[in-house]
Amino acid sequence: EAGVVQSPRYKIIEKKQPVAFWCNPISGHNTLYWYLQNLGQGPELLIRYENEEAVDDSQLPKDRFSAERLKGVDSTLKIQPAELGDSAVYLCASSLHRGFAGELFFGEGSRLTVL
Amino acid sequence: GQQVMQIPQYQHVQEGEDFTTYCNSSTTLSNIQWYKQRPGGHPVFLIQLVKSGEVKKQKRLTFQFGEAKKNSSLHITATQTTDVGTYFCAGPLESSYDKVIFGPGTSLSVIP
């Protein structure tokens, strides 16, 4: 069974440029998370989806970040415009269970460097 | 706000020594999960604890959930070089089940 797939693995852009990350969760997983992870820190939740509904986006900086999960499967996370402080690893995770009732499966992450 | 802390931040041990990391929450957690992240890798689920005072074992790893459901520990017996990585605890607030907080992690280095 394929795991959570993310792309691109690495992205280097200049500040003020846009960037987008894509995530394909494990088949059948209705819950999808986007996390941000800075070096030496734990993952921080950006947004959580239950199917196509964003049920928790309170930590998403909505002035520059946006996300969507059309049809309740794949998801994209966009940053426009990117700032130097956005350099981090963006992790996507999916779960069979709603909320935090079960295991989260993480993708390999997308490492963003903003110059 | 609600916080989850982990101590120590870093731990260096000789191969064969034991290792323990502690996770402490400022508020009651409904459950707690532990994840391991190898250098350059992504977090991988280890275990979930739900009941107050629960203890679970996985080979050399022992996990415990505190009686008050505010703290947890992970103990590794006789560390091996394959144990290298960062160990994160994570849990949702009992008052807001969907709000999940990850701890900052404990980074383990094992000297062969």
Chai-1 contact restraints between the chains, C-beta under 6 A:
chainA,res_idxA,chainB,res_idxB,connection_type,confidence,min_distance_angstrom,max_distance_angstrom,comment,restraint_id
A,Q41,B,P104,contact,1.0,0.0,6.0,A-B,restraint_1
A,G42,B,F88,contact,1.0,0.0,6.0,A-B,restraint_2
A,G42,B,F102,contact,1.0,0.0,6.0,A-B,restraint_3
A,G42,B,G103,contact,1.0,0.0,6.0,A-B,restraint_4
A,G42,B,P104,contact,1.0,0.0,6.0,A-B,restraint_5
A,G42,B,G105,contact,1.0,0.0,6.0,A-B,restraint_6
A,P43,B,F102,contact,1.0,0.0,6.0,A-B,restraint_7
A,D56,B,D98,contact,1.0,0.0,6.0,A-B,restraint_8
A,G99,B,Y97,contact,1.0,0.0,6.0,A-B,restraint_9
A,G99,B,D98,contact,1.0,0.0,6.0,A-B,restraint_10
A,F100,B,P92,contact,1.0,0.0,6.0,A-B,restraint_11
A,F100,B,V100,contact,1.0,0.0,6.0,A-B,restraint_12
A,E103,B,F45,contact,1.0,0.0,6.0,A-B,restraint_13
A,F106,B,H42,contact,1.0,0.0,6.0,A-B,restraint_14
A,F106,B,P43,contact,1.0,0.0,6.0,A-B,restraint_15
A,E108,B,H42,contact,1.0,0.0,6.0,A-B,restraint_16
A,G109,B,H42,contact,1.0,0.0,6.0,A-B,restraint_17
